[in-house]
Amino acid sequence: MDYIGVVGVSYRTASLEELAAAMLPADFHPDSLRDLARLSGFSELVYLGTCNRVEFYFRGESRIHTKELLFHLRHSLADLTGGACQLPEGDKLYVEFGRAAVRHLFRVISALDSMMVGEAQINGQAKEAHQRAHDSGLLGGILDQTFHEAFHVAKRVRSETELARRPVSLVTLVERTIHDHLALSLSPVLILGAGEMARETLRLVRSCDPSRPAMIANRTPSHAEEAAHDDPAARPLDLAAIAAEPPAAGLVVAATSSAEPVLRSATVAAIRDALPPAEPLLVIDLALPPNVDPAVRRLKGVVLHTIEQMRAEAERNRQLRSAEIGRCEALLEHQLEVLRRRIIDRELSPVARGLQTSFRELAARTVKRSLERDLSHLEPADRAAVERLAGELSERMVQVPLRGLRRAAWNHSSAVIRNFILGLEDEGDSGGGGADPR
């Protein structure tokens, strides 16, 4: 974990122009990404570029100092993009190493570092970035394992906390309300208005049901025709005709600029009566001042949601999300420790194999010498028993230094393992490791 790092810039530290300047060009080739890793001294590399952040997650074979890292990364990016990619200077660029870098990755992919905390898009964007790096041959080691662990912890945040379950933006709340209703209703949709909010409502309907019949009503028929023009399942209506001849609709969304209510209680009652008896009518009033007569609330079988109600719900959800952040952070810290221990065990594996080999070879040499001298009188069966016993003892004895190494590394850092390996190499270079024990 010590050799993992991140260099990045985000909406927290830089302007949109600076973020755009730091982003790799759209036509940046995978071969160039491999060149960037090689020139910057990275053994693994993942580039994550979104509208809110540009980040380079990397792993080196040895600890890279910040000044050296930024020098090589800036020059490599300039050379490979013809100067198109420019990282900002000063505090606008952040650099983290080791545990801090991995914690940052966990927070990013779990949407704790997002502008909209708990949003779902960043997880998909990170998976695409990870897949591009994998396809380019830039993953396969500890950074790869770290990203998989980040995806796992993000899934736990989504499933074990309320962070992503409660929408905090009005658009998301409206979309979820529409989605839940259309899943239960087969009736057409009626949209009052032809402005931006009305068009956005039609888009939300289409994201839930591409072929659901929809009616768009406006005071100016040509505006209604324009809003319905590119949608084969939508048809325009004259808003004035709605009161005279209310159409059957299971969902009514009001989004006009009228200063007075355009949907009276009697009209809503007639729309409801045109539906099957068991099907409720959902009315969403997105206008300020309201487009829907408040008396609609008293109608049986009609549910009214106003924009004020939905904003209040979004604020309550925002507060609930904030309350969940502490739980999410604790979950991240736990998973960070799990990953640290897994990486240490992974780094310990070659050491364990080397020690086991050394102990086996030492036991075999010692037994062989004893069987040739002091125990030369033993029968073949007894010789075999002594050799088995020596082998079993060597396997048990090697666990003692391995347990000590693992505990020391867990309690301190994986540098314990590297120092131990260096000590073994020094011992081998001095010739002591090859001496015949007497």
ZAMARGU-4260 file (C-alpha; in steps of 0.2 Angstrom, whole numbers, plus 5000, padded with zeros to 4 digits):
<rodrens>
0) 5000/5000/5000 | 5015/5012/5003 | 5019/5013/4985 | 5001/5018/4979 | 4998/5036/4976
5) 4986/5048/4968 | 4988/5065/4959 | 4973/5074/4956 | 4962/5090/4954 | 4944/5091/4958
10) 4929/5103/4959 | 4935/5107/4977 | 4952/5114/4972 | 4950/5121/4954 | 4939/5130/4942
15) 4930/5121/4927 | 4942/5128/4915 | 4957/5121/4925 | 4948/5104/4926 | 4946/5104/4907
20) 4964/5109/4904 | 4970/5094/4915 | 4959/5081/4906 | 4967/5069/4894 | 4961/5072/4876
25) 4947/5061/4870 | 4958/5053/4857 | 4972/5049/4870 | 4977/5031/4864 | 4980/5016/4876
30) 4998/5015/4869 | 5000/5033/4875 | 4993/5028/4892 | 5006/5015/4894 | 5019/5027/4888
35) 5013/5039/4902 | 5015/5025/4915 | 5033/5020/4909 | 5039/5038/4908 | 5032/5043/4925
40) 5039/5027/4933 | 5023/5018/4937 | 5020/5000/4937 | 5001/5002/4937 | 4991/5017/4932
45) 4972/5021/4932 | 4966/5038/4924 | 4949/5044/4930 | 4943/5059/4921 | 4925/5066/4924
50) 4917/5084/4924 | 4921/5085/4942 | 4938/5077/4944 | 4954/5072/4935 | 4965/5059/4944
55) 4979/5048/4941 | 4980/5033/4953 | 4997/5024/4952 | 5009/5012/4960 | 5027/5013/4959
60) 5041/5000/4962 | 5048/5011/4976 | 5042/5026/4985 | 5042/5041/4974 | 5044/5059/4981
65) 5031/5072/4977 | 5043/5084/4968 | 5051/5070/4957 | 5033/5063/4954 | 5026/5080/4948
70) 5041/5084/4937 | 5040/5068/4927 | 5021/5067/4926 | 5020/5085/4920 | 5033/5083/4907
75) 5026/5066/4901 | 5009/5073/4899 | 5015/5088/4890 | 5025/5077/4878 | 5012/5064/4875
80) 4997/5077/4872 | 5007/5090/4863 | 5005/5102/4878 | 4986/5100/4878 | 4985/5093/4895
85) 4991/5105/4909 | 4990/5101/4927 | 4987/5116/4938 | 5000/5123/4950 | 5000/5125/4969
90) 4987/5119/4981 | 4975/5116/4966 | 4984/5100/4963 | 4983/5087/4977 | 4995/5072/4980
95) 4993/5058/4992 | 5003/5042/4995 | 4999/5026/5004 | 4985/5024/5016 | 4979/5042/5013
100) 4979/5039/4994 | 4969/5023/4996 | 4957/5031/5008 | 4954/5045/4995 | 4950/5032/4982
105) 4938/5023/4993 | 4929/5040/4997 | 4928/5045/4978 | 4921/5028/4972 | 4909/5028/4987
110) 4903/5045/4982 | 4908/5053/4999 | 4919/5065/4990 | 4906/5069/4976 | 4898/5086/4974
115) 4881/5077/4977 | 4886/5065/4991 | 4879/5048/4987 | 4877/5050/4968 | 4878/5034/4958
120) 4887/5040/4942 | 4905/5041/4949 | 4905/5022/4953 | 4901/5018/4935 | 4914/5031/4929
125) 4927/5023/4940 | 4923/5005/4934 | 4925/5011/4916 | 4942/5019/4920 | 4947/5003/4929
130) 4942/4993/4914 | 4952/5004/4902 | 4967/5002/4912 | 4965/4984/4913 | 4963/4982/4894
135) 4979/4993/4892 | 4989/4981/4902 | 4991/4994/4916 | 4984/4983/4930 | 4987/4966/4938
140) 4995/4970/4954 | 4991/4979/4971 | 4983/4994/4963 | 4971/4982/4954 | 4967/4973/4970
145) 4964/4990/4978 | 4952/4996/4965 | 4942/4979/4967 | 4942/4983/4986 | 4935/5001/4983
150) 4921/4994/4972 | 4917/4982/4986 | 4916/4995/4999 | 4906/5006/4988 | 4893/4992/4986
155) 4893/4990/5005 | 4890/5009/5007 | 4875/5008/4995 | 4868/4992/5003 | 4872/4995/5022
160) 4868/5013/5024 | 4855/5026/5019 | 4867/5036/5009 | 4861/5032/4991 | 4843/5027/4995
165) 4836/5044/4998 | 4836/5057/4983 | 4842/5074/4988 | 4840/5083/4971 | 4823/5088/4965
170) 4825/5080/4948 | 4830/5064/4955 | 4816/5064/4967 | 4803/5068/4953 | 4811/5054/4943
175) 4809/5041/4956 | 4791/5046/4960 | 4787/5045/4942 | 4796/5028/4940 | 4787/5021/4955
180) 4770/5026/4949 | 4772/5021/4931 | 4777/5003/4937 | 4760/5002/4944 | 4750/5011/4931
185) 4747/5007/4913 | 4737/5023/4909 | 4744/5038/4898 | 4753/5053/4905 | 4747/5071/4904
190) 4760/5085/4905 | 4754/5103/4907 | 4766/5115/4899 | 4779/5115/4885 | 4794/5124/4893
195) 4810/5117/4899 | 4803/5109/4915 | 4789/5100/4905 | 4802/5094/4892 | 4812/5087/4906
200) 4797/5078/4913 | 4794/5070/4896 | 4812/5064/4896 | 4810/5057/4914 | 4795/5048/4908
205) 4804/5041/4893 | 4818/5035/4904 | 4806/5024/4913 | 4794/5019/4899 | 4800/5023/4881
210) 4783/5019/4873 | 4770/5026/4886 | 4757/5037/4878 | 4759/5055/4883 | 4749/5071/4880
215) 4757/5088/4881 | 4745/5102/4884 | 4749/5121/4882 | 4740/5137/4879 | 4749/5140/4863
220) 4746/5124/4853 | 4761/5127/4842 | 4772/5125/4857 | 4764/5109/4862 | 4767/5103/4845
225) 4785/5107/4845 | 4788/5099/4862 | 4779/5083/4856 | 4787/5083/4838 | 4802/5071/4841
230) 4792/5059/4851 | 4781/5046/4842 | 4771/5041/4858 | 4767/5059/4862 | 4753/5070/4855
235) 4750/5089/4858 | 4734/5096/4866 | 4726/5113/4868 | 4727/5117/4887 | 4710/5126/4886
240) 4702/5110/4880 | 4707/5100/4895 | 4694/5107/4906 | 4680/5104/4893 | 4685/5086/4889
245) 4697/5079/4902 | 4707/5065/4895 | 4711/5049/4904 | 4728/5049/4912 | 4736/5040/4927
250) 4749/5053/4930 | 4747/5072/4928 | 4762/5084/4929 | 4759/5102/4929 | 4773/5114/4924
255) 4766/5130/4916 | 4771/5148/4920 | 4753/5153/4924 | 4751/5164/4939 | 4734/5155/4943
260) 4729/5137/4945 | 4726/5129/4928 | 4720/5113/4935 | 4704/5114/4945 | 4697/5101/4956
265) 4682/5096/4945 | 4694/5093/4930 | 4705/5082/4941 | 4690/5072/4947 | 4684/5070/4929
270) 4702/5063/4924 | 4701/5051/4939 | 4684/5045/4935 | 4690/5040/4918 | 4703/5028/4925
275) 4699/5010/4931 | 4692/5011/4949 | 4707/5003/4958 | 4720/5014/4949 | 4725/5030/4959
280) 4729/5046/4950 | 4745/5054/4954 | 4746/5073/4951 | 4763/5082/4953 | 4763/5101/4953
285) 4781/5108/4949 | 4775/5126/4947 | 4777/5141/4958 | 4765/5148/4960 | 4755/5132/4960
290) 4746/5126/4944 | 4734/5114/4954 | 4720/5119/4965 | 4724/5113/4983 | 4706/5106/4985
295) 4712/5092/4974 | 4719/5084/4990 | 4702/5081/4996 | 4697/5070/4981 | 4697/5051/4984
300) 4709/5041/4974 | 4720/5056/4970 | 4738/5059/4977 | 4745/5077/4975 | 4764/5081/4976
305) 4769/5099/4976 | 4786/5106/4972 | 4786/5113/4990 | 4783/5096/4997 | 4796/5088/4986
310) 4809/5101/4991 | 4806/5098/5009 | 4808/5079/5007 | 4824/5082/4997 | 4830/5093/5012
315) 4825/5079/5025 | 4835/5067/5014 | 4850/5078/5013 | 4850/5079/5032 | 4848/5060/5034
320) 4862/5057/5021 | 4873/5069/5032 | 4869/5059/5047 | 4875/5043/5038 | 4892/5050/5033
325) 4900/5045/5050 | 4894/5027/5047 | 4901/5027/5030 | 4918/5033/5035 | 4919/5020/5049
330) 4915/5007/5036 | 4928/5014/5025 | 4941/5013/5039 | 4937/4995/5043 | 4939/4990/5025
335) 4955/5000/5023 | 4963/4990/5037 | 4956/4974/5029 | 4965/4979/5013 | 4981/4983/5022
340) 4982/4966/5030 | 4978/4957/5014 | 4992/4967/5005 | 5004/4963/5019 | 5000/4945/5017
345) 5002/4946/4999 | 5019/4954/5001 | 5024/4940/5014 | 5020/4926/5002 | 5037/4926/4993
350) 5046/4928/5010 | 5036/4913/5017 | 5041/4902/5002 | 5059/4908/5003 | 5060/4904/5022
355) 5051/4887/5020 | 5064/4883/5006 | 5078/4888/5017 | 5072/4879/5032 | 5069/4863/5022
360) 5086/4864/5014 | 5095/4867/5031 | 5085/4852/5039 | 5089/4841/5024 | 5108/4845/5024
365) 5109/4843/5043 | 5100/4826/5043 | 5110/4820/5028 | 5126/4824/5037 | 5120/4815/5053
370) 5115/4800/5044 | 5132/4799/5036 | 5140/4800/5053 | 5132/4798/5070 | 5117/4789/5063
375) 5125/4779/5050 | 5120/4763/5059 | 5101/4766/5057 | 5090/4754/5046 | 5082/4761/5030
380) 5065/4763/5039 | 5072/4772/5054 | 5082/4784/5042 | 5066/4788/5033 | 5057/4792/5050
385) 5071/4804/5054 | 5070/4813/5038 | 5051/4814/5040 | 5053/4821/5057 | 5066/4834/5052
390) 5054/4839/5038 | 5039/4841/5050 | 5050/4851/5062 | 5056/4863/5049 | 5038/4867/5043
395) 5033/4870/5061 | 5048/4881/5065 | 5047/4892/5050 | 5030/4897/5056 | 5038/4906/5071
400) 5047/4920/5061 | 5033/4921/5049 | 5020/4924/5063 | 5032/4937/5070 | 5034/4946/5053
405) 5016/4946/5050 | 5012/4954/5067 | 5026/4966/5066 | 5020/4971/5048 | 5002/4973/5054
410) 5006/4983/5069 | 5018/4994/5060 | 5020/4994/5041 | 5025/4982/5027 | 5043/4991/5028
415) 5046/4977/5041 | 5045/4964/5027 | 5056/4974/5015 | 5069/4977/5029 | 5069/4958/5033
420) 5071/4954/5014 | 5086/4966/5013 | 5093/4958/5029 | 5092/4941/5021 | 5100/4947/5005
425) 5114/4956/5015 | 5117/4939/5024 | 5118/4930/5008 | 5130/4942/5000 | 5142/4941/5015
430) 5143/4922/5012 | 5136/4917/5029 | 5120/4910/5021 | 5130/4897/5011 | 5141/4891/5026
435) 5140/4873/5030 | 5134/4872/5048 | 5145/4862/5060
</rodrens>
